[in-house]
Amino acid sequence: MKFDQYLEQLLEKELKKIPSYPPREVLQALSGLHRNWIGEFVSDDTEWKLQTIPFSQIRLTGMDAQLNTLLIKRADRKIDILREILDQDVKARALLELRALHSSEPILVRPGSDETWWVLDGMHRILGVIIRGQQSIRAWTPATTPELQIEAHVIYDLIKCLGSEPTEEQITDLNSSLRLLSHRYTNVKIIISKYFQDHPHIDSQFFDKE
């Protein structure tokens, strides 16, 4: 057996374990693989509801280098500007028509800082709606601001960087990194208390200093 074949069998065994995990935990792990933000926003117990959102409140998000040039750099993430471009640029319209997905399935959005909604999932679907000339889209939205969650392995990876004999500078850097993470993610303290409570290099007064 070649090593690649062994890895394929190992992957097959690991994939069979996925149904035993809560869907939100699986999505959080897959978000790391796909480098998106979905897992951060759906991993807590926030209630989500369906509503129809006008395009004036939607902000487009990244897809790939080619589309990002059009959607982000040229259109500034705004659908009204994108439509103006499409009316004048035949190649841009052809690109969107090629990549669009025509589906009635709702998209998933997160709240922005200026009463806008940023697309977390469904960019191909929203391109289809834009091409069809609609002015709004059905979307899953959080009823309250989600509490962002981080995977435990991120903290574990930081601790591993210390090695067996860390310097004082490395220990300081670790606690500074944990402090930075805690400003964004609400479960940092929970993870430390659960898995690393007796770790000798994590500041015991860490959360009291925030």
N, C-alpha and C positions, 0 to 999 in steps of 0.2 A: 504494500500500500504506500502511495506517495503521500507526502505531508499535506498537500492541498486536498487530497481525498479525505484525510483524517479531519481537516478543518471543516470540510463540508458536512461530514457526519456530526461533528461537534455542534456546528451551527444548527443542524436539523434537530438535535436533542434540546438545545437551548430554546429554539422557537416553540417547541411543544410545551414549554413551561409558561409561555406568555399568557394563556387564558387563565392561569391561576392568580395573576396579579390584577389589581384594580385598574380599570381603563385609564384613569388619570395618571397613574404611575407609569404605565406603558407609554402614554403620550409624552410624558416628561422625558423619558429615556430616548424616545425616537426624535424628540425635538433637538436633543444634543447631537444626534447622528445627522440630522438634516439642517442643523444650524439655523433653526427658527425659534420664535418666541412663544409658540403655542403652549408648550408645557408649563412655562412660568405662570401663565394666566389662567389655566384651567385646573391646576393641581390642588387648589384649596376648595372649600365647600361653598363658594359663592354661587348663588342662584342665577341662572341665565334664562332670558326670555326672548321670544321672537318679536321683532317689530320691523316696520318698514322705514327705511332711512333714505332721505333725499340725497342725491349725489353731491349736493353742495356741502354736506357734512362728512363725506367719505374722503379718506386719504389713501392713495394707492401705495403699495409697498413693493419691496424688491422681488424680482423673479430670476433673471439672469442678466449677464452683462449687456446683451443686445437690447433687451426690453427695458432695462434700467436706464439706458441712455434716453429712451423715448419717454418713459413714464415718470422718471425722477428728475433727470437733468433738464429735459426740454419742457415737460408738462408740470414740473414742480409738484408732482403727486396729485394734482387737481384735475378732476374729470372735465370741467368746463374748458380748461386750457387744452387738454388732450383732444377734445372734440374739434376745437379750432384747428389744431394741427392736422387731424385726420381729414378735415374738409379741404385742405390745401396740399397734403402730402400723400400721393397715391401709394408710394412704397411703404409708408408708415401704416396706412390702412390695410394694405395687403399683409403686412407682418402680423397685425393684430387679428385679422381674420383667420390667419393660419394657426395662431396660438389660442384663439378663443374657444371656450367650451360652452355650448348652448344647453343649459340645464336650469331647471327651476329650483334646485336645491339651495337652501339659504347659505349665506357665507357666515364667517365668524369674524367678529371685530373686537377691538379693545378701545377703551377711551383714550383720547389724546388730551393734551394740556389746554386746548383752546376750543372746547365743545365740539370736537371732531371725533370721528371714528376711524381707526386705522385697521386695515385688513390684516387679519391673522391667517385666515384660510379662505380660499375661494377666488384668488386673483384671476384664474382662467375663466371662471364663471362670470365674474364682473366684467371682464373684457367682452364676453358674449352679450351681456346686457347693454353695454355701452354701444356696441355695433348695432344692436337692434333699435337704438334710439330711445330707450326708456330713461326715465328721470329719477328712479328710485330702485331700491333692491331690498329684499327681505334678508334680515341678518339676525344671528344670535348675539345678544348684547348682555353684559353683566348687569344685574339689578343694582349692585353696589360695586365699588371699586375693589377688584380682586386683590387678595394679599399674595404677593408674588412668593413663590416657593423655589428653593434651590435643591438640587440633588445632593445627597450625602457624600457622594464620591468626590465632589468638588473640594469639600473641606478635607477629606481624606487625602486627596492628591496634594494639597498644600502641606499637610503634615508630613507626608512622605518626603517632600523636598528637604526637610530638615536633616535627614540622615540620622545616624546613631549618636553623633557627637556635634550637635549644632553650636554655632558661635552665638554670642549675645546679640550680634547684629541680625542673624538669621531668625532668632526667636522674636526679636522686635518686629522684624518684617512680617512674620507669621501673624502676630496679633494685630498689626496694622491692616493686613489683608482681611482678617476676619472682621475687623471693625468696618472696613469698606463694604464687605459683603452684607453686613447686617443693616447697612443703611438702605439697601434695596430689597433684601429678602427677609421675610418675617420669621422664617423657621430656622435661622442660624443657631440661635440659642437652644432650640429644641434638639437639633442634631447633636450639638456639642454635649448637652446634658445626657442624651441617650447613648451616644457611642464613645465620647471622649472625655467624660467627666473627670477622670483621674489622670489625664495626660499631664505630665510634669511641666510642659512648656506653654500651655494655654493659660493666659492670665485669669486667675480665679475671680478677679474683680472686673473682668473685661466688660460686662454689660452694665456695670455700675458707672463706668466712665463715659458712656455714650451721652 
